[in-house]
Amino acid sequence: MNKHKKPTLDRRAVVAAILKQRGDALVVAGLGAPCFDVMACGDNPLNFYTWGAMGGTAMIGLGLALAQPKRRVLVITGDGDMLMAMGSFATIGAKQPKNLAIIVMDNEHYGETGMQQTHTQLGTEFAGVAKATGFRAAGTIYTDAQLKAWLPRIHRERGPIFVGAKVAIDRGEFILPPRDGTELKLRFQQALQKAS
């Protein structure tokens, strides 16, 4: 437990570093800041933005990983979303999707509901939960050097992979993806069919 360490990574820079190497990976972005960050790095029809599915992002990623076993699936979400989805760790661990990586931008606050502190500020350690539920690799990163070391693992190592990035609180510019859920779903489906 490293609750005494203050989160300092730049959230948008972490997302940009991950997406720079995405190739043809499918990306599921959690509600709020993760959606804005993924969009800020460049819209892509293979991005699936979850506008209001708090607690469901990791399971959407699992479903995609199982349905598209030849494609890498990256879930980029926040600590509040993941706290609502603690059971998903066990399900992902049981299913062992080799192509799935979960990346949590952990600023230790609920950014969408008023910046209340989350349990990760009080000692909850996602990487420990991931390890205990059968993820093949799990870690928490605090520095750019640690991020650089994890990038090849996120993109190529057999999953499931979990990475918690301790990011500083930063609202950043809101760069909004399309908001129409039906449009996003159809766009994503069509991009998948073209890429298959």
URVEN-V284307 format. One record per residue. N is the residue number from 1. RES is the residue in three letters. PHI is phi in radians with two decimals (* if undefined). OMEGA is omega as a letter, one per 30 degrees, with the letter a starting at -180 (NA if undefined). D_LAST is the distance of its C-alpha to the last C-alpha in Angstrom with 2 decimals. Layout:
N;RES;PHI;OMEGA;D_LAST
N;RES;PHI;OMEGA;D_LAST
This chain:
1;MET;*;a;42.18
2;ASN;-2.10;a;42.36
3;LYS;-1.14;l;43.39
4;HIS;-1.34;l;46.04
5;LYS;-1.43;a;43.51
6;LYS;-1.47;l;42.73
7;PRO;-1.12;a;39.12
8;THR;-2.31;a;39.04
9;LEU;-1.10;l;35.56
10;ASP;-1.42;a;34.35
11;ARG;-0.98;a;31.55
12;ARG;-1.17;l;29.75
13;ALA;-1.16;l;30.16
14;VAL;-1.11;l;28.58
15;VAL;-1.08;l;25.50
16;ALA;-1.08;l;25.38
17;ALA;-1.11;l;25.71
18;ILE;-1.18;a;22.82
19;LEU;-1.29;l;20.44
20;LYS;-1.03;a;21.64
21;GLN;-1.88;a;19.82
22;ARG;-1.19;a;16.66
23;GLY;1.07;a;14.24
24;ASP;-1.78;a;10.71
25;ALA;-1.10;l;12.16
26;LEU;-1.52;a;12.10
27;VAL;-2.12;l;15.76
28;VAL;-1.91;a;17.93
29;ALA;-1.84;l;21.32
30;GLY;-1.21;a;24.45
31;LEU;-1.06;l;26.96
32;GLY;1.33;a;29.48
33;ALA;-0.92;l;29.73
34;PRO;-1.03;l;26.31
35;CYS;-1.08;a;24.72
36;PHE;-1.12;a;27.16
37;ASP;-1.20;l;26.55
38;VAL;-1.09;l;22.76
39;MET;-1.11;a;23.32
40;ALA;-1.07;a;26.15
41;CYS;-1.49;l;23.92
42;GLY;2.07;l;21.78
43;ASP;-1.15;a;19.77
44;ASN;-2.64;l;16.00
45;PRO;-1.10;l;13.71
46;LEU;-1.62;l;11.99
47;ASN;-1.66;l;15.57
48;PHE;-2.00;a;16.74
49;TYR;-1.60;l;20.51
50;THR;-1.76;a;22.67
51;TRP;-1.03;a;25.79
52;GLY;-2.41;a;28.04
53;ALA;-1.67;a;26.49
54;MET;-1.05;a;28.97
55;GLY;1.63;a;28.63
56;GLY;-1.90;a;25.16
57;THR;-1.08;a;22.90
58;ALA;-1.10;a;22.67
59;MET;-1.29;l;21.94
60;ILE;-1.07;l;19.09
61;GLY;-1.06;l;17.70
62;LEU;-1.07;l;18.47
63;GLY;-1.02;l;16.75
64;LEU;-1.11;a;13.44
65;ALA;-1.07;l;14.02
66;LEU;-1.27;a;14.80
67;ALA;-1.36;a;11.93
68;GLN;-2.20;a;9.29
69;PRO;-1.12;l;11.47
70;LYS;-1.60;a;9.56
71;ARG;-1.93;l;9.46
72;ARG;-1.30;l;12.94
73;VAL;-2.10;l;14.37
74;LEU;-1.97;l;17.53
75;VAL;-1.79;l;20.04
76;ILE;-2.07;a;22.75
77;THR;-2.52;a;25.65
78;GLY;-1.92;a;29.44
79;ASP;-1.18;l;32.18
80;GLY;-1.11;l;33.31
81;ASP;-1.05;a;29.93
82;MET;-1.21;l;29.75
83;LEU;-1.12;l;33.36
84;MET;-1.33;a;32.55
85;ALA;-2.15;a;29.83
86;MET;-1.00;l;31.85
87;GLY;-1.14;a;30.90
88;SER;-1.14;l;27.23
89;PHE;-0.98;a;28.29
90;ALA;-1.14;a;29.53
91;THR;-1.18;l;26.52
92;ILE;-1.11;l;24.09
93;GLY;-1.06;l;26.60
94;ALA;-1.24;a;26.80
95;LYS;-1.42;l;23.07
96;GLN;0.92;l;22.56
97;PRO;-1.21;a;18.89
98;LYS;-1.26;a;18.55
99;ASN;-1.90;a;15.82
100;LEU;-1.94;l;17.84
101;ALA;-2.23;l;20.39
102;ILE;-1.85;l;22.81
103;ILE;-2.11;a;24.83
104;VAL;-1.90;l;27.86
105;MET;-1.44;a;29.85
106;ASP;-1.85;l;33.25
107;ASN;-1.74;l;36.12
108;GLU;1.13;l;38.11
109;HIS;-2.53;l;38.44
110;TYR;-1.47;a;37.04
111;GLY;-1.18;a;36.15
112;GLU;-1.63;a;35.42
113;THR;-2.19;l;38.59
114;GLY;2.19;l;41.41
115;MET;1.13;l;40.88
116;GLN;-1.19;l;42.40
117;GLN;-1.19;l;42.08
118;THR;-1.72;a;39.52
119;HIS;-1.16;l;40.22
120;THR;-1.20;l;38.65
121;GLN;-1.34;a;41.75
122;LEU;-1.88;l;43.85
123;GLY;2.08;l;42.48
124;THR;-1.15;a;39.23
125;GLU;-2.07;a;37.03
126;PHE;-0.98;a;33.32
127;ALA;-1.07;l;32.72
128;GLY;-1.12;l;35.46
129;VAL;-1.13;l;33.90
130;ALA;-1.05;l;30.51
131;LYS;-1.08;a;32.33
132;ALA;-1.20;a;34.40
133;THR;-1.78;l;31.47
134;GLY;1.79;l;29.64
135;PHE;-1.09;a;27.30
136;ARG;-1.26;l;27.04
137;ALA;-2.59;l;28.04
138;ALA;-2.70;l;29.64
139;GLY;-2.83;l;31.83
140;THR;-2.09;a;33.45
141;ILE;-2.01;a;33.68
142;TYR;-2.11;a;36.56
143;THR;-2.26;l;36.48
144;ASP;-1.10;l;34.40
145;ALA;-1.13;l;35.03
146;GLN;-1.14;l;33.60
147;LEU;-1.04;a;30.48
148;LYS;-1.02;l;30.07
149;ALA;-1.18;a;30.46
150;TRP;-1.44;a;27.83
151;LEU;-0.94;l;25.07
152;PRO;-1.10;l;23.83
153;ARG;-1.21;l;24.02
154;ILE;-1.00;a;22.03
155;HIS;-1.59;a;19.09
156;ARG;-2.26;a;19.39
157;GLU;-1.26;l;21.81
158;ARG;-1.04;a;21.02
159;GLY;-1.63;g;21.22
160;PRO;-1.35;a;22.28
161;ILE;-2.01;l;23.83
162;PHE;-2.25;l;26.20
163;VAL;-2.34;l;27.82
164;GLY;-1.81;l;30.48
165;ALA;-1.78;a;31.36
166;LYS;-1.41;a;34.93
167;VAL;-1.84;l;34.82
168;ALA;-1.23;l;37.82
169;ILE;-1.22;l;38.43
170;ASP;-2.75;a;37.35
171;ARG;-1.16;l;36.51
172;GLY;1.08;l;35.16
173;GLU;-1.28;l;34.27
174;PHE;-1.38;l;32.28
175;ILE;-1.96;a;29.24
176;LEU;-1.52;l;27.74
177;PRO;-1.34;l;24.14
178;PRO;-0.93;a;23.75
179;ARG;-1.80;a;25.66
180;ASP;-1.37;a;24.43
181;GLY;-1.05;l;22.51
182;THR;-1.14;l;21.14
183;GLU;-1.06;l;19.99
184;LEU;-1.09;l;18.27
185;LYS;-1.10;a;16.52
186;LEU;-1.14;l;15.34
187;ARG;-1.06;a;14.32
188;PHE;-1.13;l;12.26
189;GLN;-1.05;a;10.59
190;GLN;-1.14;l;9.96
191;ALA;-1.13;l;8.63
192;LEU;-1.10;a;6.09
193;GLN;-1.12;l;5.22
194;LYS;-1.14;a;5.59
195;ALA;-1.41;a;3.82
196;SER;-1.40;NA;0.00
